[in-house]
Amino acid sequence: MNMHAIAEISLAALLVNNIVLERFLGLCPLFSVSRRLSGAIWFGIAATIAMTLSSMVLWLVSRLILAPLSARYLEIAVFVPLIAALVLASGHALERFAGDTFRRIGVYFPLLAVNCAVIGVALIGAGPSMHGNSFSFAGSAMHGFASGLGFLLVSTLMAGMRERLELAAVPRAMRGAPIALMCAGLMALAFDGFALFSSAAK
Amino acid sequence: MIFAALLFLGITALVGGVVLSLSSQRLQAQMNPLVHRIERELPGVNCGECGHPLCGVFARLVADGREKPGGCIPGGHATSVRITAIMGNAPQETEALMAVVHCKGGHAEARVRSRYSGIPDCHAAMLSGNGSLICQEACLGLGSCVRACPYGAIAITENGIAAVNPALCTGCGRCVAACPRSLIELIPRLHKIFLGCNNRDHGSRVSEYCSVGCTTCGICVEATRASSAISIDDNIPRLDYAKHENFITAAYKCPQRCFIDTVRARPKVNIDTKCDGCTACVPVCPVEAISGEKSQRHIVNKEKCIGCGICLGVCHVHAIALWGGLAYRTEGLSLKRR
């Protein structure tokens, strides 16, 4: 895998096809953790770990087990229990080997075990990529890692906005979730600008 | 076809289960079995008042003996007792606290010097010229404490100042940190009276801009001379809640009505037929509510009596008792003008 491919995959996953703002996956955790900046950052880190690991393991499962048995139609059904087991097991491992880090992000692992963003990233990584050609193993891992960073980026930006929104004179009817959803929508429009990257690359 | 799919999913579930059970046995740190039982007794609001981010962390430290069972402030005494029972130790006392706001100068009492129409937040108002009131110690009434309270126990009254509802307050103390003027304090829940002013300015100036501001006249100190529970420090009375004193006399003697009483109606004193007219109770009454001739049954003026209970202690025939009920106020905490 050359540098060009790495840059293309990570830029695409981070900005152009951002998991939250362009694919609309993981909206629920985005709004629940972005109340405070620290929570948003730690959840983003936990999500990055979960997405990278599941992208790697599930690419192997899909290519080495499901594809030879021509059972790729079972991908979603197989991925759900495997991701749950994988994320919870990695939580256990983290607790054992990095107790201090686990104390900060441990609460998020049960959330991530059944999260649409994690399975979405794994399905995209294992399936055909956006240009029709498939990801390699390293490409899938890179895609998972960059998608996690994309979530981290958006949740951090979102938390920064919501911390300031708490002080803003928002009309009563728009306070809380409505204004947060509108901000997310406006941010998604701004991220649409990154689509120029992909059209320029073509 | 469908059996192959079922078989496949069964194998997947089996693999997932085996992975999880192996990881929880081999990888997960051995957890003290007490931790889960302790955590179930905690309120679970993750308020952070114990100094730890999560209730689970606190439970783990208690189980390890690195944290005291009484450390959970919203849980209070009842939780402390239950945790010590789980730990198998003798219970210890925890003092229940509640938050109070040391200001009662709202729209009607405190004079305004400017109009503030910026961000509705106390910290923002402090940044733009220290707020719109002349008093530099007054409640800004923009509700930073209201937003900090996880229990909805604080509200801004119609008079424009923050008031704590003691029934909902758990004494977690988040509002204390949220107030930019440090007007909120945690006091023992048993006490119903506190000072509604924090102004250290000179008395003559305070009376110019607030009708309920403390002028440091010292009458409250005189009223509690027996217990010496109030002392003037930095031009403001300090109430010592550790002393044996209910502050009722001080509250009703205060000429500026600076004190806030969370009790709306107290039991009043009644003198029954056992009274032999010794007149011992007449001079001790701080509000001169007792009258009567020597060796005749004395009479209490119920309009004047404030229910402080000082006369109960001097009656040698135990003829004096408190009659009536107690009623708490939750809205617009302020002293009724008598």
Chai-1 contact restraints between the chains, C-beta under 6 A:
chainA,res_idxA,chainB,res_idxB,connection_type,confidence,min_distance_angstrom,max_distance_angstrom,comment,restraint_id
A,A71,B,F8,contact,1.0,0.0,6.0,A-B,restraint_1
A,L74,B,A5,contact,1.0,0.0,6.0,A-B,restraint_2
A,L74,B,F8,contact,1.0,0.0,6.0,A-B,restraint_3
A,A77,B,L9,contact,1.0,0.0,6.0,A-B,restraint_4
A,V78,B,T12,contact,1.0,0.0,6.0,A-B,restraint_5
A,P81,B,T12,contact,1.0,0.0,6.0,A-B,restraint_6
A,P81,B,A13,contact,1.0,0.0,6.0,A-B,restraint_7
A,P81,B,G16,contact,1.0,0.0,6.0,A-B,restraint_8
A,L82,B,G16,contact,1.0,0.0,6.0,A-B,restraint_9
A,A85,B,G16,contact,1.0,0.0,6.0,A-B,restraint_10
A,A85,B,V19,contact,1.0,0.0,6.0,A-B,restraint_11
A,A85,B,L20,contact,1.0,0.0,6.0,A-B,restraint_12
A,L88,B,L20,contact,1.0,0.0,6.0,A-B,restraint_13
A,A89,B,V19,contact,1.0,0.0,6.0,A-B,restraint_14
A,A89,B,L20,contact,1.0,0.0,6.0,A-B,restraint_15
A,A89,B,S23,contact,1.0,0.0,6.0,A-B,restraint_16
A,H92,B,S23,contact,1.0,0.0,6.0,A-B,restraint_17
A,H92,B,S24,contact,1.0,0.0,6.0,A-B,restraint_18
A,H92,B,L27,contact,1.0,0.0,6.0,A-B,restraint_19
A,H92,B,Q28,contact,1.0,0.0,6.0,A-B,restraint_20
A,A93,B,L27,contact,1.0,0.0,6.0,A-B,restraint_21
A,E95,B,A29,contact,1.0,0.0,6.0,A-B,restraint_22
A,R96,B,L27,contact,1.0,0.0,6.0,A-B,restraint_23
A,R96,B,A29,contact,1.0,0.0,6.0,A-B,restraint_24
A,L167,B,I119,contact,1.0,0.0,6.0,A-B,restraint_25
A,L167,B,D121,contact,1.0,0.0,6.0,A-B,restraint_26
